């Protein structure tokens, strides 16, 4: 039973870190796009 609890906690952490990574990637892409727009002007 304890193994299942540990497994669930690990899965939740993995999903959380993956979600944070996705948000960071989106921010990075947006920032890069804004920089390119600034250069074009």
PDB file as gemmi writes it, atoms N, CA and C in Angstrom:
CRYST1    1.000    1.000    1.000  90.00  90.00  90.00 P 1                      
ATOM      1  N   UNK A   1       0.838  -1.208   0.000  1.00  0.00           N  
ATOM      2  CA  UNK A   1       0.000   0.000   0.000  1.00  0.00           C  
ATOM      3  C   UNK A   1       0.868   1.252   0.000  1.00  0.00           C  
ATOM      4  N   UNK A   2       1.946   1.229   0.780  1.00  0.00           N  
ATOM      5  CA  UNK A   2       2.840   2.393   0.822  1.00  0.00           C  
ATOM      6  C   UNK A   2       3.472   2.629  -0.548  1.00  0.00           C  
ATOM      7  N   UNK A   3       3.778   1.527  -1.268  1.00  0.00           N  
ATOM      8  CA  UNK A   3       4.380   1.677  -2.598  1.00  0.00           C  
ATOM      9  C   UNK A   3       3.458   2.480  -3.522  1.00  0.00           C  
ATOM     10  N   UNK A   4       2.148   2.212  -3.430  1.00  0.00           N  
ATOM     11  CA  UNK A   4       1.210   2.939  -4.280  1.00  0.00           C  
ATOM     12  C   UNK A   4       1.202   4.422  -3.927  1.00  0.00           C  
ATOM     13  N   UNK A   5       1.260   4.739  -2.639  1.00  0.00           N  
ATOM     14  CA  UNK A   5       1.265   6.143  -2.221  1.00  0.00           C  
ATOM     15  C   UNK A   5       2.510   6.847  -2.755  1.00  0.00           C  
ATOM     16  N   UNK A   6       3.659   6.183  -2.660  1.00  0.00           N  
ATOM     17  CA  UNK A   6       4.905   6.780  -3.171  1.00  0.00           C  
ATOM     18  C   UNK A   6       4.808   6.967  -4.681  1.00  0.00           C  
ATOM     19  N   UNK A   7       4.272   5.973  -5.378  1.00  0.00           N  
ATOM     20  CA  UNK A   7       4.129   6.063  -6.826  1.00  0.00           C  
ATOM     21  C   UNK A   7       3.233   7.237  -7.217  1.00  0.00           C  
ATOM     22  N   UNK A   8       2.109   7.389  -6.519  1.00  0.00           N  
ATOM     23  CA  UNK A   8       1.185   8.490  -6.818  1.00  0.00           C  
ATOM     24  C   UNK A   8       1.871   9.838  -6.582  1.00  0.00           C  
ATOM     25  N   UNK A   9       2.594   9.953  -5.471  1.00  0.00           N  
ATOM     26  CA  UNK A   9       3.287  11.212  -5.178  1.00  0.00           C  
ATOM     27  C   UNK A   9       4.309  11.519  -6.269  1.00  0.00           C  
ATOM     28  N   UNK A  10       5.061  10.506  -6.706  1.00  0.00           N  
ATOM     29  CA  UNK A  10       6.058  10.717  -7.763  1.00  0.00           C  
ATOM     30  C   UNK A  10       5.401  11.160  -9.056  1.00  0.00           C  
ATOM     31  N   UNK A  11       4.261  10.542  -9.397  1.00  0.00           N  
ATOM     32  CA  UNK A  11       3.556  10.918 -10.626  1.00  0.00           C  
ATOM     33  C   UNK A  11       3.079  12.363 -10.535  1.00  0.00           C  
ATOM     34  N   UNK A  12       2.545  12.751  -9.380  1.00  0.00           N  
ATOM     35  CA  UNK A  12       2.062  14.126  -9.203  1.00  0.00           C  
ATOM     36  C   UNK A  12       3.224  15.110  -9.354  1.00  0.00           C  
ATOM     37  N   UNK A  13       4.376  14.789  -8.744  1.00  0.00           N  
ATOM     38  CA  UNK A  13       5.540  15.674  -8.880  1.00  0.00           C  
ATOM     39  C   UNK A  13       5.988  15.764 -10.334  1.00  0.00           C  
ATOM     40  N   UNK A  14       6.002  14.639 -11.030  1.00  0.00           N  
ATOM     41  CA  UNK A  14       6.427  14.632 -12.433  1.00  0.00           C  
ATOM     42  C   UNK A  14       5.506  15.513 -13.274  1.00  0.00           C  
ATOM     43  N   UNK A  15       4.196  15.387 -13.058  1.00  0.00           N  
ATOM     44  CA  UNK A  15       3.238  16.206 -13.814  1.00  0.00           C  
ATOM     45  C   UNK A  15       3.445  17.687 -13.487  1.00  0.00           C  
ATOM     46  N   UNK A  16       3.654  17.990 -12.204  1.00  0.00           N  
ATOM     47  CA  UNK A  16       3.860  19.380 -11.798  1.00  0.00           C  
ATOM     48  C   UNK A  16       5.102  19.984 -12.431  1.00  0.00           C  
ATOM     49  N   UNK A  17       6.215  19.249 -12.389  1.00  0.00           N  
ATOM     50  CA  UNK A  17       7.440  19.771 -12.988  1.00  0.00           C  
ATOM     51  C   UNK A  17       7.301  19.894 -14.498  1.00  0.00           C  
ATOM     52  N   UNK A  18       6.628  18.931 -15.127  1.00  0.00           N  
ATOM     53  CA  UNK A  18       6.414  19.005 -16.573  1.00  0.00           C  
ATOM     54  C   UNK A  18       5.589  20.234 -16.938  1.00  0.00           C  
ATOM     55  N   UNK A  19       4.558  20.522 -16.156  1.00  0.00           N  
ATOM     56  CA  UNK A  19       3.699  21.686 -16.416  1.00  0.00           C  
ATOM     57  C   UNK A  19       4.500  22.973 -16.270  1.00  0.00           C  
ATOM     58  N   UNK A  20       5.334  23.059 -15.206  1.00  0.00           N  
ATOM     59  CA  UNK A  20       6.168  24.253 -15.028  1.00  0.00           C  
ATOM     60  C   UNK A  20       7.121  24.401 -16.204  1.00  0.00           C  
ATOM     61  N   UNK A  21       7.693  23.300 -16.697  1.00  0.00           N  
ATOM     62  CA  UNK A  21       8.625  23.353 -17.829  1.00  0.00           C  
ATOM     63  C   UNK A  21       7.897  23.871 -19.073  1.00  0.00           C  
ATOM     64  N   UNK A  22       6.665  23.386 -19.299  1.00  0.00           N  
ATOM     65  CA  UNK A  22       5.892  23.840 -20.466  1.00  0.00           C  
ATOM     66  C   UNK A  22       5.638  25.338 -20.374  1.00  0.00           C  
ATOM     67  N   UNK A  23       5.271  25.829 -19.179  1.00  0.00           N  
ATOM     68  CA  UNK A  23       5.012  27.264 -19.006  1.00  0.00           C  
ATOM     69  C   UNK A  23       6.285  28.057 -19.291  1.00  0.00           C  
ATOM     70  N   UNK A  24       7.436  27.586 -18.789  1.00  0.00           N  
ATOM     71  CA  UNK A  24       8.703  28.287 -19.037  1.00  0.00           C  
ATOM     72  C   UNK A  24       9.014  28.321 -20.528  1.00  0.00           C  
ATOM     73  N   UNK A  25       8.784  27.224 -21.243  1.00  0.00           N  
ATOM     74  CA  UNK A  25       9.061  27.190 -22.680  1.00  0.00           C  
ATOM     75  C   UNK A  25       8.171  28.200 -23.410  1.00  0.00           C  
ATOM     76  N   UNK A  26       6.897  28.290 -23.021  1.00  0.00           N  
ATOM     77  CA  UNK A  26       6.007  29.251 -23.670  1.00  0.00           C  
ATOM     78  C   UNK A  26       6.476  30.674 -23.414  1.00  0.00           C  
ATOM     79  N   UNK A  27       6.890  30.969 -22.166  1.00  0.00           N  
ATOM     80  CA  UNK A  27       7.393  32.304 -21.855  1.00  0.00           C  
ATOM     81  C   UNK A  27       8.618  32.616 -22.703  1.00  0.00           C  
ATOM     82  N   UNK A  28       9.517  31.620 -22.832  1.00  0.00           N  
ATOM     83  CA  UNK A  28      10.754  31.829 -23.579  1.00  0.00           C  
ATOM     84  C   UNK A  28      10.439  32.119 -25.046  1.00  0.00           C  
ATOM     85  N   UNK A  29       9.494  31.354 -25.628  1.00  0.00           N  
ATOM     86  CA  UNK A  29       9.129  31.576 -27.028  1.00  0.00           C  
ATOM     87  C   UNK A  29       8.520  32.961 -27.210  1.00  0.00           C  
ATOM     88  N   UNK A  30       7.652  33.368 -26.268  1.00  0.00           N  
ATOM     89  CA  UNK A  30       7.009  34.676 -26.368  1.00  0.00           C  
ATOM     90  C   UNK A  30       8.058  35.780 -26.282  1.00  0.00           C  
ATOM     91  N   UNK A  31       9.006  35.624 -25.350  1.00  0.00           N  
ATOM     92  CA  UNK A  31      10.053  36.624 -25.177  1.00  0.00           C  
ATOM     93  C   UNK A  31      10.898  36.723 -26.447  1.00  0.00           C  
ATOM     94  N   UNK A  32      11.215  35.566 -27.046  1.00  0.00           N  
ATOM     95  CA  UNK A  32      12.012  35.551 -28.266  1.00  0.00           C  
ATOM     96  C   UNK A  32      11.254  36.250 -29.397  1.00  0.00           C  
ATOM     97  N   UNK A  33       9.947  35.996 -29.492  1.00  0.00           N  
ATOM     98  CA  UNK A  33       9.137  36.627 -30.534  1.00  0.00           C  
ATOM     99  C   UNK A  33       9.107  38.142 -30.335  1.00  0.00           C  
ATOM    100  N   UNK A  34       8.976  38.584 -29.085  1.00  0.00           N  
ATOM    101  CA  UNK A  34       8.962  40.022 -28.820  1.00  0.00           C  
ATOM    102  C   UNK A  34      10.301  40.651 -29.184  1.00  0.00           C  
ATOM    103  N   UNK A  35      11.404  39.944 -28.887  1.00  0.00           N  
ATOM    104  CA  UNK A  35      12.726  40.476 -29.238  1.00  0.00           C  
ATOM    105  C   UNK A  35      12.862  40.602 -30.746  1.00  0.00           C  
ATOM    106  N   UNK A  36      12.378  39.616 -31.503  1.00  0.00           N  
ATOM    107  CA  UNK A  36      12.466  39.670 -32.951  1.00  0.00           C  
ATOM    108  C   UNK A  36      11.629  40.824 -33.501  1.00  0.00           C  
ATOM    109  N   UNK A  37      10.465  41.058 -32.948  1.00  0.00           N  
ATOM    110  CA  UNK A  37       9.639  42.190 -33.387  1.00  0.00           C  
ATOM    111  C   UNK A  37      10.368  43.501 -33.137  1.00  0.00           C  
ATOM    112  N   UNK A  38      11.025  43.607 -31.979  1.00  0.00           N  
ATOM    113  CA  UNK A  38      11.767  44.820 -31.643  1.00  0.00           C  
ATOM    114  C   UNK A  38      12.904  45.050 -32.617  1.00  0.00           C  
ATOM    115  N   UNK A  39      13.566  43.983 -33.053  1.00  0.00           N  
ATOM    116  CA  UNK A  39      14.683  44.116 -33.984  1.00  0.00           C  
ATOM    117  C   UNK A  39      14.167  44.536 -35.358  1.00  0.00           C  
ATOM    118  N   UNK A  40      13.012  43.985 -35.770  1.00  0.00           N  
ATOM    119  CA  UNK A  40      12.467  44.312 -37.098  1.00  0.00           C  
ATOM    120  C   UNK A  40      12.113  45.785 -37.193  1.00  0.00           C  
ATOM    121  N   UNK A  41      11.656  46.366 -36.102  1.00  0.00           N  
ATOM    122  CA  UNK A  41      11.319  47.789 -36.124  1.00  0.00           C  
ATOM    123  C   UNK A  41      12.607  48.583 -36.227  1.00  0.00           C  
TER     124      UNK A  41                                                      
END                                                                             
